[in-house]
Amino acid sequence: MSGSDESDTTNRLSHRQQVMFDNTVERFEEYLLTAGKTPRKDIGYATDTARARKSRVLRIFYWIWEHGDVSTELSTEQADRVIEALDTDELRRRNGDRYSETSKRKMSNALADWFAFKQADWEPDISFRDERATDNADPFTKSEVKKLWQTSLTYKNIPKYNNLSPKDRDRWRRYLAQYLGKPKEEVEPADWREVNRSWKVPSLVRSARAAGWRPAIVGRMRVHWYDPEKQAITIPGEHAVKNESRWKQELPGEAVEAIDRWLDQRENKSKYDDTDLMWLTRKGQPYSSSTLNALLRNLMDEAGIEPRGRNLVWYSFRHYVGTYVYDDCQDLKMVAKILRQNSIASADRYVHPTVELQRNIVDGL
């Protein structure tokens, strides 16, 4: 570190703290370069990207230190405080300017990289996006939704308990303690199995792929709406979004199996004892656009899905459904029916020219 960065730390950290912090930051940058992009496949970021992400994390530490909490560690509670400060513009650039929504998103992503480097579980409660409206979301391709489904089946998987050395076992026990919200000394071998066998995320992803759930519907989804015999979910009119009529959503076999397995597990989770909501976040809250987008970013990172200039958010599942329904039948009325839209004009917003369709047109010229 040099220049203003060095002066920021010298006056706040002791010599030994400074040495340890510099070593940690150096290892963090190496992690970003070698595995930060897709940790499970040891794929790192480009040099400029890694340096930019390290710089954002340093800015976060400096801001925390400026507010009197001087430490070389960063807790999940402090990370939540940083996200709140970004959201309210309390955390600003050095020159006093507010961060743009795009910059806030990049700060949040860098913070997620830090916790991944530390092998600690953290997801932001607030999601930032580029200055593009949610309605302008782009669709996933068919291959991408298949990747998201397959990735959901291995999401958050950790090494088996019996395959770990005592040192690695202790490190993963610390990770599980944070993830499960329990004291480290209470983490047991059964907790390893629970994390690796959870069907919550697969049931959420596979049903969204089939139905194009709006975030609001995910947050409102009730267990009793699901009929396993009819393999369908019926949304009451009073809970529908932008359409007050009752509607029934048929589900494919994979989604049914994932939901059935999830509901079996859900019965044994105390977090769900007093609620009929089908899915809750790790913190026991209903899902929202922010938490769904944060989950989706993690899945996309693990699946190796690159936006490539597209606005890929949770609504992209809905745009995927509209796009490929139209691609199959060339009928906007069918798109409106599948997506529960009140008009053809509303359905048209969810239809995008697919790569396959563009290729066929070009081949015919």
C-alpha positions in Angstrom: 0.0 0.0 0.0 1.2 3.5 -0.7 0.2 7.2 -0.8 -3.1 8.0 1.0 -3.8 4.4 1.5 -0.8 3.9 3.6 -1.5 7.0 5.7 -5.0 5.7 6.2 -3.7 2.6 8.0 -0.5 3.8 9.6 -2.4 6.0 12.1 -4.9 3.4 13.0 -3.2 0.0 13.2 -0.3 -1.0 15.4 2.8 -2.3 13.7 1.9 -5.9 14.3 -1.6 -5.3 13.1 -0.3 -3.6 10.0 2.0 -6.5 9.2 -0.8 -9.1 9.6 -3.2 -7.0 7.6 -0.8 -6.4 4.7 -0.1 -10.2 4.6 -3.9 -10.9 4.6 -4.5 -8.4 1.8 -1.7 -9.9 -0.2 -3.2 -13.4 0.1 -6.6 -12.0 -0.8 -5.3 -10.6 -4.0 -3.6 -13.9 -4.8 -7.0 -15.6 -4.2 -8.7 -13.2 -6.5 -6.2 -13.9 -9.3 -6.2 -17.7 -8.9 -9.8 -18.7 -7.8 -11.9 -15.6 -7.1 -14.1 -15.8 -10.1 -15.1 -19.4 -9.8 -13.6 -20.9 -6.6 -14.8 -24.4 -7.1 -13.0 -24.6 -10.5 -10.0 -22.5 -9.4 -10.7 -19.8 -12.0 -9.5 -16.3 -11.1 -10.2 -12.8 -12.2 -8.1 -10.8 -14.7 -5.3 -8.7 -13.1 -7.1 -5.4 -13.4 -10.4 -6.8 -12.1 -8.6 -8.4 -9.1 -6.8 -5.2 -8.2 -10.1 -3.2 -8.5 -11.9 -5.6 -6.1 -9.0 -5.5 -3.6 -9.1 -1.7 -3.7 -12.8 -1.7 -3.0 -12.3 -4.0 0.0 -9.6 -1.7 1.3 -12.0 1.3 1.0 -14.5 -0.6 3.1 -11.9 -1.3 5.8 -10.8 2.3 5.9 -14.4 3.4 6.3 -14.9 1.0 9.2 -11.7 2.2 10.8 -12.8 5.8 10.4 -15.9 5.0 12.4 -13.8 3.7 15.4 -13.8 0.0 14.9 -10.2 -0.8 14.2 -9.5 -4.4 13.5 -7.9 -6.6 10.9 -11.0 -8.8 10.7 -14.4 -8.1 9.2 -17.5 -9.5 10.8 -20.8 -10.3 8.9 -22.5 -7.7 11.1 -20.0 -5.0 9.9 -20.5 -6.1 6.3 -24.3 -5.6 6.8 -23.6 -2.2 8.2 -21.4 -1.3 5.1 -24.2 -2.3 2.8 -26.7 -0.2 4.7 -24.3 2.7 4.5 -23.9 2.3 0.8 -27.7 2.2 0.4 -28.2 5.4 2.4 -25.2 7.1 0.8 -23.5 7.4 4.2 -20.5 5.6 2.7 -19.2 7.8 -0.1 -16.2 8.3 -2.2 -13.1 10.0 -0.8 -14.1 13.2 -2.5 -17.5 13.2 -1.0 -19.4 12.1 -4.1 -22.0 9.4 -3.7 -21.4 6.0 -5.3 -23.5 5.1 -8.3 -25.7 2.1 -8.2 -23.2 0.3 -10.4 -20.4 1.1 -8.1 -22.4 0.1 -5.0 -23.0 -3.3 -6.7 -19.3 -3.7 -7.3 -18.5 -2.8 -3.7 -21.0 -5.4 -2.6 -19.5 -8.0 -4.9 -16.0 -7.3 -3.7 -17.2 -7.8 -0.1 -18.7 -11.1 -1.1 -15.3 -12.1 -2.5 -13.7 -11.2 0.8 -16.0 -13.6 2.7 -15.5 -16.3 0.1 -11.7 -15.9 0.6 -12.3 -16.2 4.3 -14.5 -19.2 3.8 -17.3 -17.5 5.7 -20.9 -17.4 4.6 -22.4 -13.9 4.0 -25.1 -12.6 1.7 -26.2 -8.9 1.5 -29.7 -8.0 2.5 -29.8 -5.2 0.0 -29.0 -5.7 -3.7 -27.7 -3.0 -6.0 -28.0 -3.1 -9.8 -26.9 -1.1 -12.8 -29.0 1.9 -13.7 -31.3 -0.2 -15.8 -34.9 -0.9 -14.9 -35.9 -4.4 -13.8 -38.4 -4.5 -16.6 -35.5 -4.3 -19.0 -34.0 -7.5 -17.7 -32.6 -9.8 -20.3 -33.5 -13.5 -20.6 -31.3 -16.4 -19.7 -30.6 -18.8 -22.6 -31.7 -22.4 -22.5 -28.2 -23.6 -21.7 -27.8 -21.1 -18.9 -31.0 -22.1 -17.1 -29.8 -25.7 -17.3 -26.5 -24.7 -15.8 -28.3 -22.8 -13.0 -30.3 -25.9 -12.2 -27.3 -28.2 -12.2 -25.3 -25.7 -10.0 -28.2 -25.5 -7.6 -27.8 -29.2 -6.9 -24.2 -28.6 -5.7 -24.6 -25.1 -4.2 -23.0 -24.7 -0.8 -21.7 -28.2 -0.9 -18.7 -28.7 1.4 -16.2 -31.5 1.8 -17.4 -34.6 3.6 -16.6 -34.7 7.3 -14.5 -37.9 7.2 -12.4 -36.7 4.3 -11.0 -33.7 6.2 -7.9 -33.3 8.2 -8.4 -32.0 11.8 -7.1 -28.6 10.7 -9.5 -28.4 7.7 -12.3 -29.8 9.8 -11.9 -27.0 12.3 -11.9 -24.4 9.5 -15.1 -25.8 8.0 -16.7 -26.0 11.4 -16.2 -22.3 11.8 -17.8 -21.8 8.4 -20.8 -23.9 9.3 -21.2 -22.1 12.6 -21.6 -18.8 10.7 -23.8 -20.4 8.1 -26.1 -22.2 10.5 -26.1 -19.4 13.1 -25.0 -21.6 16.0 -21.9 -21.7 18.3 -18.9 -23.4 16.7 -18.6 -26.0 19.5 -22.2 -27.1 18.8 -21.5 -27.9 15.1 -21.7 -31.7 14.6 -21.0 -34.1 11.8 -24.7 -34.2 11.1 -24.5 -30.5 10.1 -22.2 -31.4 7.3 -24.8 -33.7 5.9 -27.6 -31.2 6.3 -25.8 -28.5 4.3 -24.9 -30.9 1.5 -28.4 -32.4 1.3 -30.6 -29.2 1.4 -33.2 -29.0 -1.4 -34.3 -25.4 -0.7 -32.3 -23.7 -3.5 -32.9 -26.5 -6.1 -36.7 -26.3 -5.4 -36.6 -22.5 -5.8 -34.5 -22.5 -8.9 -36.3 -25.3 -10.8 -39.8 -24.0 -10.1 -38.7 -20.4 -11.1 -37.3 -21.9 -14.4 -40.7 -23.4 -15.1 -43.0 -20.6 -13.9 -41.0 -17.4 -14.1 -41.9 -16.4 -10.6 -41.8 -12.7 -9.8 -39.7 -12.0 -6.7 -42.9 -10.9 -4.9 -44.5 -14.3 -5.5 -41.4 -16.1 -4.2 -41.7 -14.0 -1.0 -45.4 -14.8 -0.6 -45.3 -18.5 -1.6 -47.2 -20.7 0.9 -46.8 -24.4 1.5 -50.5 -25.1 1.3 -50.7 -23.7 -2.2 -48.8 -26.7 -3.4 -50.7 -29.8 -4.4 -48.3 -32.8 -4.8 -51.0 -35.0 -6.3 -51.8 -32.5 -9.1 -48.2 -31.5 -9.3 -49.2 -27.8 -9.3 -49.2 -24.6 -7.3 -52.3 -22.5 -7.1 -51.9 -18.8 -6.4 -55.0 -17.2 -4.7 -56.2 -14.1 -6.4 -55.5 -11.9 -3.3 -51.8 -12.9 -3.4 -51.3 -12.6 -7.1 -49.2 -9.7 -8.5 -50.6 -7.3 -11.1 -53.4 -9.8 -11.8 -56.0 -10.4 -9.1 -57.4 -13.6 -10.6 -56.6 -17.1 -9.1 -54.2 -19.1 -11.3 -52.8 -22.6 -11.3 -49.2 -23.3 -12.3 -48.4 -26.8 -13.5 -44.9 -28.0 -12.6 -42.5 -30.3 -14.4 -41.3 -33.5 -12.8 -37.9 -32.2 -11.7 -39.5 -29.2 -9.9 -42.0 -31.5 -8.2 -39.3 -33.8 -7.0 -37.2 -30.9 -5.7 -40.2 -29.3 -3.9 -41.3 -32.6 -2.4 -37.8 -33.3 -1.0 -37.5 -29.7 0.3 -40.9 -29.9 2.1 -39.8 -33.1 3.8 -36.7 -31.3 5.1 -38.5 -28.1 5.9 -40.7 -29.9 8.5 -37.6 -30.5 10.6 -36.3 -26.9 10.6 -37.3 -24.9 13.6 -37.0 -21.7 11.6 -40.3 -22.7 9.8 -42.2 -23.7 12.9 -44.5 -20.6 13.0 -44.9 -19.9 9.3 -46.4 -21.4 6.2 -44.0 -19.5 3.9 -42.3 -22.0 1.6 -38.9 -20.4 1.5 -37.0 -18.2 4.0 -33.5 -16.7 3.7 -30.7 -17.8 6.0 -31.8 -15.0 8.4 -35.3 -16.3 8.5 -36.9 -13.6 6.3 -39.1 -13.9 3.2 -37.2 -13.6 0.0 -37.2 -10.2 -1.8 -35.7 -8.9 -5.1 -32.5 -8.0 -3.2 -31.9 -11.4 -1.6 -33.0 -13.3 -4.7 -30.6 -11.3 -6.9 -27.8 -11.9 -4.4 -28.5 -15.7 -4.5 -28.6 -15.6 -8.3 -25.3 -13.8 -8.5 -23.7 -16.6 -6.4 -25.2 -19.3 -8.6 -24.1 -17.5 -11.8 -20.6 -17.2 -10.4 -20.5 -20.9 -9.6 -22.1 -21.8 -13.0 -19.6 -19.6 -14.9 -22.4 -17.6 -16.5 -21.2 -14.2 -17.7 -23.6 -11.3 -18.2 -21.7 -10.0 -21.3 -23.5 -6.7 -21.2 -26.9 -8.2 -20.3 -28.9 -7.3 -17.3 -29.3 -10.7 -15.7 -31.4 -10.5 -12.5 -34.1 -12.7 -11.0 -36.6 -11.3 -13.5 -34.5 -13.0 -16.2 -36.2 -16.2 -15.4 -39.5 -14.6 -16.3 -38.0 -13.1 -19.5 -36.6 -16.5 -20.3 -40.1 -18.1 -20.1 -41.7 -15.4 -22.2 -39.0 -15.5 -24.8 -38.9 -19.3 -25.4 -42.7 -19.7 -25.2 -43.0 -17.2 -28.0 -40.0 -18.9 -29.8 -41.9 -22.2 -29.8 -45.4 -21.0 -30.7 -45.0 -17.4 -32.2 -48.2 -16.5 -30.2 -48.2 -13.5 -27.8 -51.6 -14.6 -26.5 -50.0 -17.8 -25.2 -47.1 -15.8 -23.7 -49.7 -13.6 -21.9 -51.5 -16.7 -20.6 -48.3 -18.5 -19.4 -47.0 -15.3 -17.7 -50.5 -14.3 -16.4 -50.3 -10.9 -18.2 -53.5 -8.9 -18.7 -52.6 -7.8 -22.3 -50.6 -8.8 -25.3 -48.7 -5.5 -25.0 -47.6 -6.5 -21.5 -46.6 -9.9 -22.6 -44.5 -8.5 -25.5 -42.1 -6.9 -22.9 -41.0 -10.3 -22.0 -40.2 -11.5 -25.5 -36.6 -11.1 -26.9 -35.1 -12.3 -30.1 -33.2 -15.4 -29.3 -29.7 -16.3 -30.6 -31.2 -19.3 -32.3 -33.9 -17.2 -34.0 -31.4 -14.6 -35.1 -29.1 -17.3 -36.5 -31.9 -18.9 -38.5 -32.8 -15.5 -40.0 -29.3 -14.7 -40.9 -28.8 -18.2 -42.4 -31.8 -17.6 -44.6 -30.5 -14.3 -46.0 
